[in-house]
Structure formats: C-alpha cells, structure tokens
Amino acid sequence: MLQHFRPALVMLVIFTVLTGILYPFALNGFAATFLPAQANGSLIVDNKGVIIGSSLIGQAVSSDRYFQPRPSATSGPDPKDASKTVAAPYNAVNSSGSNLGPTSQALADRVKAAVEAERAAGWQGPIPADAVTTSASGLDPNISPQYALAQVAGVAKVRGLDEGKVKALVEAKIEDRFLGIVGEPRVNVLALNLALDTLK
C-alpha cells in the first residue's frame, strides 16, 4: 500500500517546495531587484521623504483646490453597530464596488443625484461617466482626460492660476494606452495634484 502513496507524497513535497517556497522567493527577489518601486507598492514620496500615497490607490480629496477623483463605493464598519457597514469612500482596507447592477434603482438614483450635483455646481456640457460612477474596486487612482479637463476652470479659479497653464499641466499628465492598445487614456489624480502644487 505504501508503494501507492509514496509517489504521491514525493510529488506533494516537491511541488510544495517548488511552487510554495522557491517560486515566490525567486519572483519577489526578481521584482525587488529589477522593479523596486512596483514591488514596494508604487509609493509616492515627497521631498521630505514622507510617503503621501501610492500611484495605484486612489485617495479622497476634500479641497476644491485640487482635482477630484471619481466617486468611491467602499465601506467600513459602522462605529455605532459593528455588525453593519457605512459608506467610507476610498477605504483602502475594504476595497469593493457597490455590487449594484445596471438595472438597480439604487444605482440609477445615485448616478442621477451625482449628475444633479454636478449641474448645480455649474458643470456645462456632457458629464464624463467617471465623474458620477464608481470603479469596481472603489479605489481607482485614475480619471479620464475628459473629467480632468472639465475640472480645469474650477481649479484654476480657486487657485488664481492661469487656466491655460492648468490645462497644459493636465495634458502633460495624460498617460496613453499601454503599448498603444491596452486600456484607455488616463490621468493619475495624485500625480496631477502634486504637480499642481508646483505651479506658480
């Protein structure tokens, strides 16, 4: 009977060592050597050495002096009742979408309210979809060039900057499709806002 189990046990040990120990260590070693920034979370550090975020994770922005990210549907525990959750935008501990389908009335109501809020704030013309809808993770760090450009006038006015300078900054921060075919053009909100702080 042992002769039947021995090959299976040997293979289990071999593949556990190969795929569970050697492969992860080799991959981590390769990443840390050749892609150190990505291996450590693509962190963005200011000139004082303080970590201010990651280029891969969106952050909530409360000031109208900065470009706004797309809405977030992440949640967190209710401080009054731990068995329930409450909205907690850009909660990186609890990445999640809203799980509301295209026929959901709650989703339709939320998007309608967001559109009305943008119109009330003075938005002219078509509203980009990412201005009023959340991403699947709720932590998308990027917005569409259309959404970024639509915010130029408001940000420039609040900061007292030339609108043309702010627009040129946005255009310089537009990232193209990967290899020209994968994904969509996008603007990283954190990178854009950091560059915005350097404008005079």
C-alpha positions as CSV (number, residue, x, y, z in Angstrom):
1,M,0.0,0.0,0.0
2,L,2.9,2.4,0.8
3,Q,4.2,1.9,-2.7
4,H,1.0,3.6,-4.0
5,F,1.2,6.6,-1.6
6,R,5.0,7.2,-1.8
7,P,4.9,8.7,-5.4
8,A,2.0,11.0,-4.4
9,L,3.7,12.1,-1.2
10,V,7.0,12.7,-3.0
11,M,5.3,14.8,-5.7
12,L,3.4,16.8,-3.0
13,V,6.6,17.6,-1.2
14,I,8.5,18.5,-4.5
15,F,5.7,20.8,-5.8
16,T,5.1,22.4,-2.3
17,V,8.8,23.3,-2.2
18,L,8.9,24.5,-5.9
19,T,5.6,26.4,-6.1
20,G,5.1,27.3,-2.4
21,I,8.7,28.3,-1.5
22,L,11.2,28.6,-4.3
23,Y,8.9,30.3,-6.9
24,P,7.6,33.0,-4.6
25,F,11.0,33.8,-3.3
26,A,12.5,33.9,-6.8
27,L,9.7,36.1,-8.0
28,N,10.0,38.5,-5.1
29,G,13.7,38.7,-5.5
30,F,13.4,39.4,-9.2
31,A,10.8,42.2,-8.5
32,A,12.8,43.7,-5.7
33,T,15.9,43.8,-7.9
34,F,14.6,45.0,-11.2
35,L,11.3,46.7,-10.2
36,P,11.8,48.0,-6.7
37,A,9.2,50.8,-6.8
38,Q,6.5,48.5,-8.1
39,A,7.5,45.7,-5.7
40,N,7.0,48.1,-2.8
41,G,3.6,49.3,-3.8
42,S,4.4,52.1,-6.2
43,L,4.7,54.6,-3.3
44,I,4.9,58.3,-3.9
45,V,7.3,60.1,-1.5
46,D,7.5,63.9,-1.1
47,N,10.8,65.8,-1.0
48,K,11.0,65.3,2.8
49,G,10.9,61.5,2.5
50,V,7.3,61.2,3.7
51,I,5.1,58.7,2.0
52,I,2.0,60.5,0.7
53,G,0.3,57.7,-1.2
54,S,0.5,55.2,-3.9
55,S,0.1,55.7,-7.6
56,L,-2.1,52.6,-7.6
57,I,-4.6,53.6,-4.9
58,G,-7.0,56.5,-5.1
59,Q,-7.5,58.9,-2.2
60,A,-10.3,61.1,-1.1
61,V,-9.9,64.7,-1.9
62,S,-11.8,67.2,0.1
63,S,-10.5,70.6,-1.1
64,D,-11.7,72.2,-4.3
65,R,-8.1,73.5,-4.8
66,Y,-7.3,70.0,-6.2
67,F,-8.6,67.8,-8.9
68,Q,-11.3,65.4,-7.7
69,P,-11.1,61.6,-8.2
70,R,-14.0,59.5,-9.3
71,P,-16.6,58.6,-6.7
72,S,-15.8,55.6,-4.4
73,A,-18.3,53.0,-3.1
74,T,-16.0,51.5,-0.4
75,S,-17.4,51.0,3.0
76,G,-16.3,50.5,6.6
77,P,-17.7,49.2,9.9
78,D,-20.4,51.3,11.5
79,P,-19.0,52.9,14.7
80,K,-22.4,52.5,16.3
81,D,-23.0,48.9,15.3
82,A,-20.1,46.7,14.3
83,S,-22.4,44.2,12.5
84,K,-23.3,46.9,9.9
85,T,-21.3,48.9,7.4
86,V,-21.4,52.5,6.4
87,A,-20.1,54.4,3.4
88,A,-16.4,55.1,3.8
89,P,-15.1,56.5,0.4
90,Y,-11.5,55.4,-0.5
91,N,-11.2,53.0,2.4
92,A,-8.2,51.0,1.2
93,V,-8.7,48.4,3.9
94,N,-12.1,47.4,2.3
95,S,-11.7,47.6,-1.5
96,S,-15.1,46.9,-3.1
97,G,-17.5,48.1,-5.6
98,S,-21.2,48.8,-4.9
99,N,-22.3,45.4,-6.4
100,L,-25.3,47.3,-7.9
101,G,-26.2,46.0,-11.3
102,P,-27.3,48.1,-14.4
103,T,-31.0,47.5,-13.5
104,S,-30.6,48.7,-9.9
105,Q,-32.9,51.6,-9.0
106,A,-30.4,52.5,-6.2
107,L,-27.6,52.8,-8.7
108,A,-29.8,54.9,-11.0
109,D,-30.8,57.2,-8.2
110,R,-27.2,57.6,-7.0
111,V,-26.0,58.5,-10.5
112,K,-28.9,60.9,-11.0
113,A,-28.1,62.6,-7.8
114,A,-24.5,62.9,-8.7
115,V,-25.4,64.4,-12.1
116,E,-27.7,66.9,-10.5
117,A,-25.0,67.9,-8.0
118,E,-22.5,68.5,-10.9
119,R,-25.1,70.6,-12.7
120,A,-25.8,72.6,-9.6
121,A,-22.1,73.2,-9.2
122,G,-22.1,74.8,-12.7
123,W,-21.0,71.9,-14.9
124,Q,-21.6,72.7,-18.6
125,G,-21.9,70.1,-21.4
126,P,-21.7,66.3,-21.2
127,I,-20.6,64.8,-17.9
128,P,-18.0,62.1,-18.2
129,A,-19.2,58.7,-16.8
130,D,-16.3,58.5,-14.3
131,A,-17.4,61.8,-12.7
132,V,-20.6,60.1,-11.4
133,T,-19.9,56.4,-11.3
134,T,-17.6,54.3,-9.1
135,S,-15.0,51.8,-10.2
136,A,-15.1,48.1,-9.5
137,S,-12.5,48.4,-6.7
138,G,-13.7,51.8,-5.3
139,L,-10.0,52.8,-5.3
140,D,-9.3,53.8,-8.9
141,P,-6.4,56.3,-8.8
142,N,-7.1,57.5,-12.4
143,I,-9.7,59.6,-14.1
144,S,-10.4,60.1,-17.8
145,P,-8.7,63.1,-19.6
146,Q,-12.2,64.4,-20.2
147,Y,-13.0,64.5,-16.5
148,A,-9.7,66.1,-15.7
149,L,-10.0,68.7,-18.4
150,A,-13.6,69.5,-17.2
151,Q,-12.2,70.4,-13.8
152,V,-9.5,72.8,-15.1
153,A,-11.5,76.0,-15.0
154,G,-12.7,75.5,-11.4
155,V,-9.3,74.5,-10.0
156,A,-7.6,77.4,-11.9
157,K,-10.2,79.9,-10.5
158,V,-9.9,78.7,-6.9
159,R,-6.0,78.9,-7.0
160,G,-5.9,82.1,-9.0
161,L,-3.9,80.4,-11.7
162,D,-3.9,80.9,-15.5
163,E,-6.4,78.4,-16.9
164,G,-4.1,77.7,-19.9
165,K,-1.3,76.7,-17.5
166,V,-3.5,74.3,-15.6
167,K,-4.9,72.8,-18.9
168,A,-1.3,72.3,-20.2
169,L,-0.4,70.5,-16.9
170,V,-3.4,68.2,-17.3
171,E,-2.5,67.4,-20.9
172,A,1.1,66.7,-19.9
173,K,-0.1,64.2,-17.3
174,I,-2.3,62.2,-19.7
175,E,-1.0,58.6,-19.9
176,D,-1.7,56.8,-23.1
177,R,-2.9,53.2,-23.6
178,F,-0.3,50.6,-22.7
179,L,1.6,49.7,-25.9
180,G,-0.9,51.9,-27.7
181,I,-3.7,49.3,-27.5
182,V,-4.4,48.2,-23.9
183,G,-6.7,50.2,-21.6
184,E,-7.8,53.8,-22.0
185,P,-6.0,57.2,-21.8
186,R,-6.0,58.3,-18.1
187,V,-4.7,60.8,-15.6
188,N,-3.4,59.8,-12.2
189,V,-5.1,62.2,-9.8
190,L,-2.4,62.1,-7.1
191,A,0.4,62.8,-9.6
192,L,-1.6,65.6,-11.1
193,N,-2.4,67.2,-7.8
194,L,1.3,67.0,-6.7
195,A,2.3,68.7,-9.9
196,L,-0.4,71.3,-9.4
197,D,1.2,72.3,-6.2
198,T,4.3,73.3,-8.0
199,L,2.6,75.7,-10.4
200,K,3.1,79.4,-9.7
